[in-house]
Amino acid sequence: MSLAANILIAVIALLHVWFLVLEMFLWTRPSGRRAFGTTSEFAEQSKALAANQGLYNGFLAAGLGWGLCLGDAGLAVKLFFLGCVLVAGLFGGLTAARKILLIQALPAALAIALVMLA
């Protein structure tokens, strides 16, 4: 597997760890509200939902990390979790905020392409 593919997968995994932190621990704090453009009231009302969403982002990061730890034997694991990230990014970009297409879906699509070309 190419070094570029693995580096991009690691970056995507780290992004999802950051999403976990934002959604599970910073959601009601100013930095979390700023990141998602929410009000204090909305953040308080939706913090359980955000924490749940953050947990799912953590699972995506864990899966990508697992695939990386497996090395070349982790090809299927990497592709599965990149596919999950891509679908989540497309859905979020179409239903929540367009910027999710650039932040989540595009990197996943690029990583899938790099993995397939390796």
N, C-alpha and C positions, 0 to 999 in steps of 0.2 A: 504494500500500500504506500502511496506517495506521502512524503513528509508534509507537503502542502495540505493534503486532505486531512491528515491527523492533526495538524496545527489548527485548521479551521474547525474541526470537530471539537477540539479542546476549548477554543474560543466560544463556540456555541454552548458547550457545557457550562463554562464559567458564566456566560450571560444568564443561563437559566438558574444558576446558583444565586446570582444577583437578583433575578426576578423573585426567587423564593424569599430572599431577605427583605426586599421591598414589600412584598405582599403579606408575609407572615409577621414581620417584626417592625416595619416602618410605615405600615399602611395609614395609621392615624397620626403619625408625626408629620411635621412640615415637609420634610424631604420626600416622604412617600406620597403625600397629597399633591405636592408639586409635580412629581414624576407622572402621576396619573390624572392631574387636573381635577381633583375632587375637593369638595368642601369638607370642613371639619364634621359637619352633621352627617353627610353622606358616608364619610369614612367610618364614623362610629357605628352607623346603622349596618354597614356592609362588611365589617371587619371579619366576621366569621366566614363569609363567602370568599373574601380575599385570601384568608389564611388557607382555606381549602384549595384555592387556585394556586397558591404558592407551593403547597405540598405537591401538587401535580407537576409543577415546574421542577421541583426537586427530584421527582422520579425520572423526568426526562434527562436531567443532568447526570443522575446516577447511572442510567442506562447507557448514555454516551461514554461516561467514564469507564464503565464495565467493558464496553466494546473496545475502547482504547487499551485497557489493560490486557485484553486477550490478544492484542497484536493482529497479525494477519488472520488468525483464526476467528477474530471478532467481526469479520466482514458482514455477516447477516445481522448481527446485533447492532452494528453501527447503522446499517441501512434501515433497519426497523425503526430505531429511535429517531433517526433523521427524518424518516417518513412521518412519524408522529409529530415532530416539531414542524414540519412543512404543513401538514394538515391543520394543526392548531394555529399556525401563523396565517394561513389562508382564511380560515374561519374567523379568526380575530380581526384580520384586516378587512374582511367584508362586512362584519357585524358590529365591531366595536370602534376601531380607529384605523385609518389607512396606514398610519406609520408602522403598524405591526407587520405589514407586508415587507417593509424594508428592514426592520429590526429582527424579525423572526423568520419569515418565510424565505426571503431572498438568500440569507446565509445558508439555510438548510438546503435550498435548491442547488446552490453553488457547491456545497460539500458533497451532496449526492452525485453531482456531475464529476467532481474530482475523484471520488471513490470509484465511480464506474470507469473512469478513464485510466485509473492506475492498474 
